Amino acid sequence: MGKTREAWIAAVLSGVDPQKITTAAEAYARQMAGQDFQFIKQSAGWIRDRRYEDKFPPAPNGKPDLKAVGGKNHTPYRQQTAPSAYANGF
């Protein structure tokens, strides 16, 4: 914990936004979830090596991941031409 605190203070004093470090650390934790512990970078080294500057996938927004759909059995969505029941206040 002491080495992590020292690395954190050094990074913040050098001008790094603390929120950037926190957001990147959360993204790294999501990315490494379920991995063998020996392959996860320890916090002090992670900060010291400026890993918060790495590119991480965005945080989940509660929506399902959508994947492209195609092929001969795929029918693309088409807007209904007839008004829906909701248009009449139902």
Number of C-alpha atoms within 10 A of each C-alpha: 8 8 13 16 13 14 20 20 14 14 17 14 11 9 8 16 11 14 10 12 20 12 15 21 18 15 19 20 14 14 12 14 11 8 10 8 10 7 8 13 15 11 17 17 13 18 23 16 12 14 16 20 12 8 10 15 10 9 11 10 7 6 6 7 7 6 6 4 9 9 6 5 7 8 9 8 6 6 6 7 6 6 8 10 8 7 7 7 6 6
